[in-house]
Amino acid sequence: MTTPSKEDAQQFFEISNQFVTLANELGEDHGKPRVSAAILWAASRFNAFTWVMSGAPEKQTPEEAVEIFVAQYRKMLAENLKLMRDEFGTPP
C-alpha cells in the first residue's frame, strides 16, 4: 500500500469535510441519529457500487470485501472517537 501524497491527503479531508458539513446541516432538520444512520447506509450503498464497478468481484468474495471495509471503518471510527472525546470531552 502506498502512502498518499500531501495533496491527496488534503483533498481527501476536504471532501470528507464537505460530507460532515452537509451532515451537520441535515442534522438540524432531521436529527443527528437519523442522519448518522443515513450516512452509514449511503456509504455502504456507494461502497458496494464502487466495489462492483471496479471489477473486484472477480478477485474477492463479498465476504472478503466486507472484512476490508469493516476493518477500515473500525480504524477510522476509533481514531475519530478519540479525537472527538479529546476535543469535546464527555457530556455532562
N, CA, C and O atoms as a CHARMM CRD file, in Angstrom:
* protein
*
  368
    1    1 MET  N      0.84700  -1.17400   0.00000 PROA 1      0.00000
    2    1 MET  CA     0.00000   0.00000   0.00000 PROA 1      0.00000
    3    1 MET  C      0.89300   1.23700   0.00000 PROA 1      0.00000
    4    1 MET  O      1.83000   1.32700   0.79300 PROA 1      0.00000
    5    2 THR  N      0.60900   2.18500  -0.87900 PROA 2      0.00000
    6    2 THR  CA     1.43000   3.38100  -0.96700 PROA 2      0.00000
    7    2 THR  C      0.90200   4.46300  -0.04100 PROA 2      0.00000
    8    2 THR  O     -0.29000   4.51900   0.26300 PROA 2      0.00000
    9    3 THR  N      1.80200   5.30900   0.39700 PROA 3      0.00000
   10    3 THR  CA     1.43100   6.43200   1.24900 PROA 3      0.00000
   11    3 THR  C      0.90000   7.55500   0.36500 PROA 3      0.00000
   12    3 THR  O      1.54700   7.91600  -0.61800 PROA 3      0.00000
   13    4 PRO  N     -0.26400   8.11500   0.69200 PROA 4      0.00000
   14    4 PRO  CA    -0.80200   9.19400  -0.14300 PROA 4      0.00000
   15    4 PRO  C      0.07800  10.43800  -0.05500 PROA 4      0.00000
   16    4 PRO  O      0.71000  10.70500   0.96700 PROA 4      0.00000
   17    5 SER  N      0.10100  11.18500  -1.14600 PROA 5      0.00000
   18    5 SER  CA     0.84400  12.43300  -1.15000 PROA 5      0.00000
   19    5 SER  C      0.14500  13.45700  -0.25500 PROA 5      0.00000
   20    5 SER  O     -1.01400  13.28500   0.12300 PROA 5      0.00000
   21    6 LYS  N      0.86300  14.50700   0.06900 PROA 6      0.00000
   22    6 LYS  CA     0.28400  15.57200   0.90200 PROA 6      0.00000
   23    6 LYS  C     -0.95300  16.16200   0.21800 PROA 6      0.00000
   24    6 LYS  O     -1.94500  16.46800   0.87900 PROA 6      0.00000
   25    7 GLU  N     -0.88800  16.32000  -1.10900 PROA 7      0.00000
   26    7 GLU  CA    -2.01300  16.86900  -1.85800 PROA 7      0.00000
   27    7 GLU  C     -3.20700  15.91200  -1.83700 PROA 7      0.00000
   28    7 GLU  O     -4.35400  16.33800  -1.70100 PROA 7      0.00000
   29    8 ASP  N     -2.92200  14.60400  -1.97500 PROA 8      0.00000
   30    8 ASP  CA    -4.00600  13.61200  -1.91800 PROA 8      0.00000
   31    8 ASP  C     -4.67700  13.61400  -0.55300 PROA 8      0.00000
   32    8 ASP  O     -5.90300  13.56100  -0.45600 PROA 8      0.00000
   33    9 ALA  N     -3.87400  13.67400   0.49300 PROA 9      0.00000
   34    9 ALA  CA    -4.41300  13.69400   1.85400 PROA 9      0.00000
   35    9 ALA  C     -5.25400  14.94900   2.07200 PROA 9      0.00000
   36    9 ALA  O     -6.32900  14.88100   2.66800 PROA 9      0.00000
   37   10 GLN  N     -4.77100  16.08500   1.59500 PROA 10     0.00000
   38   10 GLN  CA    -5.51700  17.34000   1.75600 PROA 10     0.00000
   39   10 GLN  C     -6.84800  17.25000   1.01900 PROA 10     0.00000
   40   10 GLN  O     -7.88000  17.65000   1.55800 PROA 10     0.00000
   41   11 GLN  N     -6.83700  16.73400  -0.19500 PROA 11     0.00000
   42   11 GLN  CA    -8.08100  16.60100  -0.95800 PROA 11     0.00000
   43   11 GLN  C     -9.04100  15.63300  -0.27000 PROA 11     0.00000
   44   11 GLN  O    -10.24600  15.88000  -0.22900 PROA 11     0.00000
   45   12 PHE  N     -8.51600  14.53300   0.26900 PROA 12     0.00000
   46   12 PHE  CA    -9.33300  13.56600   0.99800 PROA 12     0.00000
   47   12 PHE  C    -10.07900  14.24200   2.14600 PROA 12     0.00000
   48   12 PHE  O    -11.28300  14.04400   2.30700 PROA 12     0.00000
   49   13 PHE  N     -9.36600  15.03800   2.94300 PROA 13     0.00000
   50   13 PHE  CA   -10.00200  15.68100   4.08400 PROA 13     0.00000
   51   13 PHE  C    -10.93900  16.80900   3.66400 PROA 13     0.00000
   52   13 PHE  O    -11.92400  17.07300   4.35300 PROA 13     0.00000
   53   14 GLU  N    -10.65300  17.47600   2.55500 PROA 14     0.00000
   54   14 GLU  CA   -11.58000  18.49600   2.05700 PROA 14     0.00000
   55   14 GLU  C    -12.90400  17.85900   1.64000 PROA 14     0.00000
   56   14 GLU  O    -13.97600  18.37500   1.95500 PROA 14     0.00000
   57   15 ILE  N    -12.82200  16.73500   0.93000 PROA 15     0.00000
   58   15 ILE  CA   -14.03800  16.01500   0.52800 PROA 15     0.00000
   59   15 ILE  C    -14.78600  15.52500   1.76500 PROA 15     0.00000
   60   15 ILE  O    -16.00300  15.67900   1.86200 PROA 15     0.00000
   61   16 SER  N    -14.05600  14.93600   2.70700 PROA 16     0.00000
   62   16 SER  CA   -14.67500  14.43900   3.94400 PROA 16     0.00000
   63   16 SER  C    -15.38000  15.55600   4.69100 PROA 16     0.00000
   64   16 SER  O    -16.49200  15.37000   5.18500 PROA 16     0.00000
   65   17 ASN  N    -14.74300  16.71000   4.77600 PROA 17     0.00000
   66   17 ASN  CA   -15.33800  17.83900   5.49100 PROA 17     0.00000
   67   17 ASN  C    -16.59300  18.34400   4.80300 PROA 17     0.00000
   68   17 ASN  O    -17.49300  18.85600   5.46900 PROA 17     0.00000
   69   18 GLN  N    -16.67500  18.21200   3.47900 PROA 18     0.00000
   70   18 GLN  CA   -17.90900  18.58400   2.77900 PROA 18     0.00000
   71   18 GLN  C    -19.06100  17.67800   3.21400 PROA 18     0.00000
   72   18 GLN  O    -20.18200  18.14600   3.41300 PROA 18     0.00000
   73   19 PHE  N    -18.78300  16.38400   3.35900 PROA 19     0.00000
   74   19 PHE  CA   -19.81600  15.46000   3.84400 PROA 19     0.00000
   75   19 PHE  C    -20.23000  15.80400   5.27900 PROA 19     0.00000
   76   19 PHE  O    -21.41800  15.78400   5.60100 PROA 19     0.00000
   77   20 VAL  N    -19.26800  16.11600   6.13300 PROA 20     0.00000
   78   20 VAL  CA   -19.57100  16.45400   7.53100 PROA 20     0.00000
   79   20 VAL  C    -20.40200  17.73300   7.59800 PROA 20     0.00000
   80   20 VAL  O    -21.34200  17.82400   8.38700 PROA 20     0.00000
   81   21 THR  N    -20.05600  18.71600   6.77500 PROA 21     0.00000
   82   21 THR  CA   -20.82100  19.97100   6.75400 PROA 21     0.00000
   83   21 THR  C    -22.26000  19.69800   6.33400 PROA 21     0.00000
   84   21 THR  O    -23.19400  20.20400   6.95700 PROA 21     0.00000
   85   22 LEU  N    -22.44500  18.90300   5.28300 PROA 22     0.00000
   86   22 LEU  CA   -23.79500  18.55900   4.84000 PROA 22     0.00000
   87   22 LEU  C    -24.54300  17.79100   5.92500 PROA 22     0.00000
   88   22 LEU  O    -25.72200  18.04700   6.17100 PROA 22     0.00000
   89   23 ALA  N    -23.85500  16.84800   6.57600 PROA 23     0.00000
   90   23 ALA  CA   -24.49100  16.06900   7.64800 PROA 23     0.00000
   91   23 ALA  C    -24.93300  16.98000   8.78700 PROA 23     0.00000
   92   23 ALA  O    -26.02400  16.80300   9.32900 PROA 23     0.00000
   93   24 ASN  N    -24.10700  17.94500   9.15400 PROA 24     0.00000
   94   24 ASN  CA   -24.48400  18.87800  10.21800 PROA 24     0.00000
   95   24 ASN  C    -25.71200  19.69300   9.82400 PROA 24     0.00000
   96   24 ASN  O    -26.59700  19.92200  10.64800 PROA 24     0.00000
   97   25 GLU  N    -25.76800  20.12800   8.57000 PROA 25     0.00000
   98   25 GLU  CA   -26.93200  20.87800   8.09300 PROA 25     0.00000
   99   25 GLU  C    -28.18600  20.00700   8.11700 PROA 25     0.00000
  100   25 GLU  O    -29.23900  20.44000   8.58500 PROA 25     0.00000
  101   26 LEU  N    -28.07000  18.78900   7.61600 PROA 26     0.00000
  102   26 LEU  CA   -29.22300  17.87700   7.62100 PROA 26     0.00000
  103   26 LEU  C    -29.63000  17.50700   9.03900 PROA 26     0.00000
  104   26 LEU  O    -30.81400  17.30800   9.31000 PROA 26     0.00000
  105   27 GLY  N    -28.67100  17.41400   9.93900 PROA 27     0.00000
  106   27 GLY  CA   -28.94800  17.07700  11.33100 PROA 27     0.00000
  107   27 GLY  C    -29.82700  18.10700  12.01800 PROA 27     0.00000
  108   27 GLY  O    -30.56500  17.77500  12.94600 PROA 27     0.00000
  109   28 GLU  N    -29.75500  19.35400  11.57000 PROA 28     0.00000
  110   28 GLU  CA   -30.59300  20.40000  12.14500 PROA 28     0.00000
  111   28 GLU  C    -32.08100  20.12600  11.88700 PROA 28     0.00000
  112   28 GLU  O    -32.92600  20.39200  12.74200 PROA 28     0.00000
  113   29 ASP  N    -32.38500  19.59700  10.70900 PROA 29     0.00000
  114   29 ASP  CA   -33.78700  19.33800  10.34600 PROA 29     0.00000
  115   29 ASP  C    -34.25400  17.93000  10.67800 PROA 29     0.00000
  116   29 ASP  O    -35.42800  17.72100  10.98200 PROA 29     0.00000
  117   30 HSD  N    -33.34600  16.96400  10.62200 PROA 30     0.00000
  118   30 HSD  CA   -33.74800  15.56500  10.73400 PROA 30     0.00000
  119   30 HSD  C    -33.22200  14.86600  11.97500 PROA 30     0.00000
  120   30 HSD  O    -33.59900  13.72500  12.24200 PROA 30     0.00000
  121   31 GLY  N    -32.37500  15.51200  12.72600 PROA 31     0.00000
  122   31 GLY  CA   -31.78300  14.91400  13.91700 PROA 31     0.00000
  123   31 GLY  C    -30.51400  14.13900  13.58800 PROA 31     0.00000
  124   31 GLY  O    -30.41900  13.47300  12.55700 PROA 31     0.00000
  125   32 LYS  N    -29.56000  14.24000  14.47700 PROA 32     0.00000
  126   32 LYS  CA   -28.26800  13.59600  14.25500 PROA 32     0.00000
  127   32 LYS  C    -28.36400  12.06900  14.14900 PROA 32     0.00000
  128   32 LYS  O    -27.69000  11.49100  13.29600 PROA 32     0.00000
  129   33 PRO  N    -29.17200  11.38800  14.97800 PROA 33     0.00000
  130   33 PRO  CA   -29.24800   9.91600  14.84500 PROA 33     0.00000
  131   33 PRO  C    -29.73900   9.46300  13.46900 PROA 33     0.00000
  132   33 PRO  O    -29.20500   8.50700  12.90600 PROA 33     0.00000
  133   34 ARG  N    -30.74600  10.13600  12.92800 PROA 34     0.00000
  134   34 ARG  CA   -31.26300   9.74900  11.61300 PROA 34     0.00000
  135   34 ARG  C    -30.23100  10.01900  10.52600 PROA 34     0.00000
  136   34 ARG  O    -30.04200   9.20300   9.62400 PROA 34     0.00000
  137   35 VAL  N    -29.56400  11.16500  10.61300 PROA 35     0.00000
  138   35 VAL  CA   -28.54500  11.49700   9.60900 PROA 35     0.00000
  139   35 VAL  C    -27.37800  10.52500   9.71200 PROA 35     0.00000
  140   35 VAL  O    -26.84300  10.09400   8.69000 PROA 35     0.00000
  141   36 SER  N    -26.97700  10.17500  10.92000 PROA 36     0.00000
  142   36 SER  CA   -25.90100   9.20700  11.10500 PROA 36     0.00000
  143   36 SER  C    -26.25100   7.87800  10.45100 PROA 36     0.00000
  144   36 SER  O    -25.42000   7.28600   9.76300 PROA 36     0.00000
  145   37 ALA  N    -27.47200   7.40800  10.65900 PROA 37     0.00000
  146   37 ALA  CA   -27.91200   6.14900  10.05100 PROA 37     0.00000
  147   37 ALA  C    -27.95800   6.26800   8.52600 PROA 37     0.00000
  148   37 ALA  O    -27.58700   5.33200   7.81700 PROA 37     0.00000
  149   38 ALA  N    -28.40900   7.40800   8.02900 PROA 38     0.00000
  150   38 ALA  CA   -28.48300   7.61400   6.58200 PROA 38     0.00000
  151   38 ALA  C    -27.08800   7.63100   5.95200 PROA 38     0.00000
  152   38 ALA  O    -26.88700   7.10600   4.85700 PROA 38     0.00000
  153   39 ILE  N    -26.13400   8.23300   6.64900 PROA 39     0.00000
  154   39 ILE  CA   -24.75700   8.25400   6.13300 PROA 39     0.00000
  155   39 ILE  C    -24.19400   6.83700   6.05800 PROA 39     0.00000
  156   39 ILE  O    -23.55800   6.47600   5.06800 PROA 39     0.00000
  157   40 LEU  N    -24.42000   6.04000   7.08500 PROA 40     0.00000
  158   40 LEU  CA   -23.92200   4.66500   7.07100 PROA 40     0.00000
  159   40 LEU  C    -24.52700   3.87800   5.91100 PROA 40     0.00000
  160   40 LEU  O    -23.82700   3.14500   5.21200 PROA 40     0.00000
  161   41 TRP  N    -25.83800   4.03900   5.71400 PROA 41     0.00000
  162   41 TRP  CA   -26.49100   3.32800   4.61700 PROA 41     0.00000
  163   41 TRP  C    -25.95100   3.80700   3.27900 PROA 41     0.00000
  164   41 TRP  O    -25.63800   2.99700   2.40600 PROA 41     0.00000
  165   42 ALA  N    -25.83800   5.12600   3.11200 PROA 42     0.00000
  166   42 ALA  CA   -25.33500   5.68500   1.85500 PROA 42     0.00000
  167   42 ALA  C    -23.89800   5.24100   1.58400 PROA 42     0.00000
  168   42 ALA  O    -23.55000   4.92600   0.44600 PROA 42     0.00000
  169   43 ALA  N    -23.06900   5.21500   2.62000 PROA 43     0.00000
  170   43 ALA  CA   -21.68300   4.76600   2.44600 PROA 43     0.00000
  171   43 ALA  C    -21.65600   3.30100   2.02600 PROA 43     0.00000
  172   43 ALA  O    -20.88100   2.92600   1.14600 PROA 43     0.00000
  173   44 SER  N    -22.49100   2.47300   2.64300 PROA 44     0.00000
  174   44 SER  CA   -22.50000   1.05800   2.27100 PROA 44     0.00000
  175   44 SER  C    -22.98500   0.88600   0.83300 PROA 44     0.00000
  176   44 SER  O    -22.44700   0.07100   0.08300 PROA 44     0.00000
  177   45 ARG  N    -23.98200   1.64100   0.46300 PROA 45     0.00000
  178   45 ARG  CA   -24.51900   1.56800  -0.91000 PROA 45     0.00000
  179   45 ARG  C    -23.46600   2.00700  -1.92600 PROA 45     0.00000
  180   45 ARG  O    -23.24700   1.33300  -2.93200 PROA 45     0.00000
  181   46 PHE  N    -22.81700   3.14000  -1.65600 PROA 46     0.00000
  182   46 PHE  CA   -21.81500   3.65500  -2.58300 PROA 46     0.00000
  183   46 PHE  C    -20.59800   2.73500  -2.63900 PROA 46     0.00000
  184   46 PHE  O    -20.05400   2.49800  -3.71800 PROA 46     0.00000
  185   47 ASN  N    -20.16700   2.21500  -1.49200 PROA 47     0.00000
  186   47 ASN  CA   -19.02500   1.30900  -1.47300 PROA 47     0.00000
  187   47 ASN  C    -19.33100   0.01200  -2.21200 PROA 47     0.00000
  188   47 ASN  O    -18.46400  -0.51800  -2.90700 PROA 47     0.00000
  189   48 ALA  N    -20.53800  -0.50400  -2.07400 PROA 48     0.00000
  190   48 ALA  CA   -20.92300  -1.71700  -2.80100 PROA 48     0.00000
  191   48 ALA  C    -20.91300  -1.45000  -4.30700 PROA 48     0.00000
  192   48 ALA  O    -20.41000  -2.26600  -5.08000 PROA 48     0.00000
  193   49 PHE  N    -21.46000  -0.32400  -4.71800 PROA 49     0.00000
  194   49 PHE  CA   -21.46400   0.05700  -6.13600 PROA 49     0.00000
  195   49 PHE  C    -20.03400   0.18800  -6.65500 PROA 49     0.00000
  196   49 PHE  O    -19.70400  -0.34200  -7.71600 PROA 49     0.00000
  197   50 THR  N    -19.18900   0.89200  -5.90800 PROA 50     0.00000
  198   50 THR  CA   -17.79600   1.08300  -6.31500 PROA 50     0.00000
  199   50 THR  C    -17.07000  -0.25400  -6.40600 PROA 50     0.00000
  200   50 THR  O    -16.29000  -0.47500  -7.33200 PROA 50     0.00000
  201   51 TRP  N    -17.32200  -1.14000  -5.45500 PROA 51     0.00000
  202   51 TRP  CA   -16.69100  -2.46100  -5.44800 PROA 51     0.00000
  203   51 TRP  C    -17.07200  -3.23700  -6.70800 PROA 51     0.00000
  204   51 TRP  O    -16.21000  -3.79900  -7.38400 PROA 51     0.00000
  205   52 VAL  N    -18.37900  -3.26300  -7.02100 PROA 52     0.00000
  206   52 VAL  CA   -18.84100  -3.99400  -8.19800 PROA 52     0.00000
  207   52 VAL  C    -18.25600  -3.38600  -9.47600 PROA 52     0.00000
  208   52 VAL  O    -17.78300  -4.11600 -10.34700 PROA 52     0.00000
  209   53 MET  N    -18.28500  -2.07100  -9.58900 PROA 53     0.00000
  210   53 MET  CA   -17.83900  -1.40700 -10.80900 PROA 53     0.00000
  211   53 MET  C    -16.31400  -1.46900 -10.99500 PROA 53     0.00000
  212   53 MET  O    -15.81700  -1.25900 -12.10200 PROA 53     0.00000
  213   54 SER  N    -15.58200  -1.75200  -9.92900 PROA 54     0.00000
  214   54 SER  CA   -14.11400  -1.80300 -10.01900 PROA 54     0.00000
  215   54 SER  C    -13.60200  -3.12900 -10.56600 PROA 54     0.00000
  216   54 SER  O    -12.41700  -3.26500 -10.86900 PROA 54     0.00000
  217   55 GLY  N    -14.48700  -4.09400 -10.68900 PROA 55     0.00000
  218   55 GLY  CA   -14.06900  -5.42100 -11.11200 PROA 55     0.00000
  219   55 GLY  C    -13.61900  -6.29700  -9.96200 PROA 55     0.00000
  220   55 GLY  O    -13.17300  -7.42400 -10.17900 PROA 55     0.00000
  221   56 ALA  N    -13.72700  -5.80100  -8.75100 PROA 56     0.00000
  222   56 ALA  CA   -13.28700  -6.55300  -7.57500 PROA 56     0.00000
  223   56 ALA  C    -13.98700  -7.89700  -7.41000 PROA 56     0.00000
  224   56 ALA  O    -13.36400  -8.83700  -6.91600 PROA 56     0.00000
  225   57 PRO  N    -15.27300  -8.03400  -7.80600 PROA 57     0.00000
  226   57 PRO  CA   -15.91600  -9.34200  -7.61700 PROA 57     0.00000
  227   57 PRO  C    -15.18000 -10.49400  -8.29800 PROA 57     0.00000
  228   57 PRO  O    -15.36000 -11.65200  -7.92200 PROA 57     0.00000
  229   58 GLU  N    -14.35900 -10.18700  -9.29000 PROA 58     0.00000
  230   58 GLU  CA   -13.56800 -11.22800  -9.94400 PROA 58     0.00000
  231   58 GLU  C    -12.37600 -11.65700  -9.09600 PROA 58     0.00000
  232   58 GLU  O    -11.80000 -12.72300  -9.31000 PROA 58     0.00000
  233   59 LYS  N    -12.00900 -10.80100  -8.11600 PROA 59     0.00000
  234   59 LYS  CA   -10.79500 -11.04300  -7.33100 PROA 59     0.00000
  235   59 LYS  C    -11.06500 -11.38800  -5.87500 PROA 59     0.00000
  236   59 LYS  O    -10.21000 -11.97600  -5.21300 PROA 59     0.00000
  237   60 GLN  N    -12.24100 -11.03100  -5.36500 PROA 60     0.00000
  238   60 GLN  CA   -12.54100 -11.30900  -3.96300 PROA 60     0.00000
  239   60 GLN  C    -14.03200 -11.55200  -3.78400 PROA 60     0.00000
  240   60 GLN  O    -14.85800 -11.10700  -4.58200 PROA 60     0.00000
  241   61 THR  N    -14.34600 -12.26100  -2.72700 PROA 61     0.00000
  242   61 THR  CA   -15.74700 -12.55200  -2.43200 PROA 61     0.00000
  243   61 THR  C    -16.37400 -11.34600  -1.73500 PROA 61     0.00000
  244   61 THR  O    -15.65800 -10.49400  -1.21100 PROA 61     0.00000
  245   62 PRO  N    -17.70700 -11.27000  -1.72500 PROA 62     0.00000
  246   62 PRO  CA   -18.35100 -10.20600  -0.96400 PROA 62     0.00000
  247   62 PRO  C    -17.94200 -10.23400   0.51100 PROA 62     0.00000
  248   62 PRO  O    -17.78500  -9.18200   1.13200 PROA 62     0.00000
  249   63 GLU  N    -17.77200 -11.42300   1.06600 PROA 63     0.00000
  250   63 GLU  CA   -17.37300 -11.53300   2.47600 PROA 63     0.00000
  251   63 GLU  C    -15.99400 -10.92800   2.70900 PROA 63     0.00000
  252   63 GLU  O    -15.76700 -10.27600   3.72900 PROA 63     0.00000
  253   64 GLU  N    -15.06600 -11.13900   1.76800 PROA 64     0.00000
  254   64 GLU  CA   -13.73000 -10.54400   1.88500 PROA 64     0.00000
  255   64 GLU  C    -13.80900  -9.01800   1.78700 PROA 64     0.00000
  256   64 GLU  O    -13.11000  -8.30200   2.50400 PROA 64     0.00000
  257   65 ALA  N    -14.66600  -8.53500   0.89300 PROA 65     0.00000
  258   65 ALA  CA   -14.83900  -7.08300   0.76100 PROA 65     0.00000
  259   65 ALA  C    -15.39600  -6.49300   2.04900 PROA 65     0.00000
  260   65 ALA  O    -14.94400  -5.44200   2.50400 PROA 65     0.00000
  261   66 VAL  N    -16.38000  -7.17000   2.63700 PROA 66     0.00000
  262   66 VAL  CA   -16.95700  -6.69400   3.90300 PROA 66     0.00000
  263   66 VAL  C    -15.87400  -6.61000   4.96300 PROA 66     0.00000
  264   66 VAL  O    -15.80500  -5.62200   5.69400 PROA 66     0.00000
  265   67 GLU  N    -15.03400  -7.61700   5.06100 PROA 67     0.00000
  266   67 GLU  CA   -13.95500  -7.60100   6.06600 PROA 67     0.00000
  267   67 GLU  C    -13.03000  -6.41100   5.86900 PROA 67     0.00000
  268   67 GLU  O    -12.62700  -5.77500   6.84300 PROA 67     0.00000
  269   68 ILE  N    -12.68800  -6.10200   4.62500 PROA 68     0.00000
  270   68 ILE  CA   -11.80500  -4.96600   4.34000 PROA 68     0.00000
  271   68 ILE  C    -12.48900  -3.65200   4.71300 PROA 68     0.00000
  272   68 ILE  O    -11.90500  -2.81200   5.39700 PROA 68     0.00000
  273   69 PHE  N    -13.73100  -3.48400   4.25900 PROA 69     0.00000
  274   69 PHE  CA   -14.45500  -2.24200   4.56500 PROA 69     0.00000
  275   69 PHE  C    -14.67200  -2.07800   6.06600 PROA 69     0.00000
  276   69 PHE  O    -14.50800  -0.97700   6.59300 PROA 69     0.00000
  277   70 VAL  N    -15.03400  -3.14600   6.75600 PROA 70     0.00000
  278   70 VAL  CA   -15.26900  -3.07400   8.20000 PROA 70     0.00000
  279   70 VAL  C    -13.98300  -2.73600   8.94000 PROA 70     0.00000
  280   70 VAL  O    -14.00300  -1.93800   9.87700 PROA 70     0.00000
  281   71 ALA  N    -12.88000  -3.32400   8.53700 PROA 71     0.00000
  282   71 ALA  CA   -11.59200  -3.02700   9.18300 PROA 71     0.00000
  283   71 ALA  C    -11.22100  -1.55900   8.99400 PROA 71     0.00000
  284   71 ALA  O    -10.74300  -0.91600   9.92900 PROA 71     0.00000
  285   72 GLN  N    -11.43800  -1.02700   7.79500 PROA 72     0.00000
  286   72 GLN  CA   -11.14400   0.38500   7.54300 PROA 72     0.00000
  287   72 GLN  C    -12.04400   1.27900   8.40000 PROA 72     0.00000
  288   72 GLN  O    -11.57400   2.23500   9.01700 PROA 72     0.00000
  289   73 TYR  N    -13.34200   0.96000   8.43000 PROA 73     0.00000
  290   73 TYR  CA   -14.28300   1.75900   9.21900 PROA 73     0.00000
  291   73 TYR  C    -13.93800   1.69700  10.70300 PROA 73     0.00000
  292   73 TYR  O    -13.95500   2.71900  11.38900 PROA 73     0.00000
  293   74 ARG  N    -13.62700   0.51000  11.19500 PROA 74     0.00000
  294   74 ARG  CA   -13.29400   0.34300  12.61300 PROA 74     0.00000
  295   74 ARG  C    -12.10100   1.23900  12.99100 PROA 74     0.00000
  296   74 ARG  O    -12.12200   1.90600  14.02500 PROA 74     0.00000
  297   75 LYS  N    -11.07400   1.24400  12.14900 PROA 75     0.00000
  298   75 LYS  CA    -9.88700   2.05800  12.41500 PROA 75     0.00000
  299   75 LYS  C    -10.23200   3.55500  12.39700 PROA 75     0.00000
  300   75 LYS  O     -9.83100   4.29500  13.29600 PROA 75     0.00000
  301   76 MET  N    -10.96900   3.99500  11.38200 PROA 76     0.00000
  302   76 MET  CA   -11.33300   5.41400  11.28800 PROA 76     0.00000
  303   76 MET  C    -12.24000   5.83700  12.44200 PROA 76     0.00000
  304   76 MET  O    -12.07200   6.92200  12.99800 PROA 76     0.00000
  305   77 LEU  N    -13.19900   4.98400  12.80300 PROA 77     0.00000
  306   77 LEU  CA   -14.09900   5.31600  13.90200 PROA 77     0.00000
  307   77 LEU  C    -13.33900   5.41400  15.21700 PROA 77     0.00000
  308   77 LEU  O    -13.56500   6.34600  15.98900 PROA 77     0.00000
  309   78 ALA  N    -12.44700   4.47400  15.48400 PROA 78     0.00000
  310   78 ALA  CA   -11.66400   4.51500  16.72400 PROA 78     0.00000
  311   78 ALA  C    -10.83700   5.79600  16.80600 PROA 78     0.00000
  312   78 ALA  O    -10.76800   6.42900  17.85900 PROA 78     0.00000
  313   79 GLU  N    -10.21500   6.17300  15.69800 PROA 79     0.00000
  314   79 GLU  CA    -9.42400   7.41100  15.68100 PROA 79     0.00000
  315   79 GLU  C    -10.30100   8.62500  15.94200 PROA 79     0.00000
  316   79 GLU  O     -9.93300   9.51000  16.71400 PROA 79     0.00000
  317   80 ASN  N    -11.46700   8.66500  15.29300 PROA 80     0.00000
  318   80 ASN  CA   -12.34700   9.82300  15.44900 PROA 80     0.00000
  319   80 ASN  C    -13.01700   9.87600  16.81200 PROA 80     0.00000
  320   80 ASN  O    -13.25300  10.96800  17.33100 PROA 80     0.00000
  321   81 LEU  N    -13.33100   8.73300  17.40700 PROA 81     0.00000
  322   81 LEU  CA   -13.88200   8.73900  18.76700 PROA 81     0.00000
  323   81 LEU  C    -12.89300   9.36800  19.73400 PROA 81     0.00000
  324   81 LEU  O    -13.27300  10.17300  20.58400 PROA 81     0.00000
  325   82 LYS  N    -11.62500   9.00200  19.60400 PROA 82     0.00000
  326   82 LYS  CA   -10.59600   9.58400  20.46800 PROA 82     0.00000
  327   82 LYS  C    -10.45600  11.07700  20.20500 PROA 82     0.00000
  328   82 LYS  O    -10.40500  11.86700  21.14800 PROA 82     0.00000
  329   83 LEU  N    -10.39200  11.47000  18.94600 PROA 83     0.00000
  330   83 LEU  CA   -10.26400  12.89200  18.60400 PROA 83     0.00000
  331   83 LEU  C    -11.43600  13.70800  19.14100 PROA 83     0.00000
  332   83 LEU  O    -11.23400  14.77400  19.72300 PROA 83     0.00000
  333   84 MET  N    -12.65900  13.21400  18.94800 PROA 84     0.00000
  334   84 MET  CA   -13.84500  13.95100  19.41500 PROA 84     0.00000
  335   84 MET  C    -13.88500  14.03100  20.93300 PROA 84     0.00000
  336   84 MET  O    -14.23500  15.07000  21.49200 PROA 84     0.00000
  337   85 ARG  N    -13.53000  12.94400  21.60000 PROA 85     0.00000
  338   85 ARG  CA   -13.52900  12.95700  23.06400 PROA 85     0.00000
  339   85 ARG  C    -12.47500  13.93000  23.58200 PROA 85     0.00000
  340   85 ARG  O    -12.72100  14.66400  24.53800 PROA 85     0.00000
  341   86 ASP  N    -11.29300  13.93500  22.94500 PROA 86     0.00000
  342   86 ASP  CA   -10.24000  14.86700  23.34800 PROA 86     0.00000
  343   86 ASP  C    -10.67500  16.31500  23.10300 PROA 86     0.00000
  344   86 ASP  O    -10.38600  17.20300  23.90500 PROA 86     0.00000
  345   87 GLU  N    -11.36500  16.54000  22.00100 PROA 87     0.00000
  346   87 GLU  CA   -11.77800  17.90600  21.64400 PROA 87     0.00000
  347   87 GLU  C    -12.97500  18.38900  22.45800 PROA 87     0.00000
  348   87 GLU  O    -12.98900  19.52900  22.92200 PROA 87     0.00000
  349   88 PHE  N    -13.97600  17.53300  22.63400 PROA 88     0.00000
  350   88 PHE  CA   -15.22600  17.96800  23.25900 PROA 88     0.00000
  351   88 PHE  C    -15.44800  17.43500  24.66500 PROA 88     0.00000
  352   88 PHE  O    -16.35000  17.89600  25.36500 PROA 88     0.00000
  353   89 GLY  N    -14.63300  16.46700  25.09000 PROA 89     0.00000
  354   89 GLY  CA   -14.80400  15.91200  26.42200 PROA 89     0.00000
  355   89 GLY  C    -16.02200  15.00800  26.49400 PROA 89     0.00000
  356   89 GLY  O    -16.59400  14.61500  25.47700 PROA 89     0.00000
  357   90 THR  N    -16.39500  14.69600  27.70600 PROA 90     0.00000
  358   90 THR  CA   -17.55500  13.84800  27.96100 PROA 90     0.00000
  359   90 THR  C    -18.72300  14.74700  28.33900 PROA 90     0.00000
  360   90 THR  O    -18.58900  15.58500  29.23000 PROA 90     0.00000
  361   91 PRO  N    -19.88900  14.58600  27.66700 PROA 91     0.00000
  362   91 PRO  CA   -21.03400  15.44800  28.01100 PROA 91     0.00000
  363   91 PRO  C    -21.46700  15.24600  29.46100 PROA 91     0.00000
  364   91 PRO  O    -21.30300  14.16800  30.03200 PROA 91     0.00000
  365   92 PRO  N    -22.02300  16.30500  30.04100 PROA 92     0.00000
  366   92 PRO  CA   -22.47300  16.20300  31.44800 PROA 92     0.00000
  367   92 PRO  C    -23.60400  15.20700  31.62800 PROA 92     0.00000
  368   92 PRO  O    -24.08400  15.01400  32.74500 PROA 92     0.00000
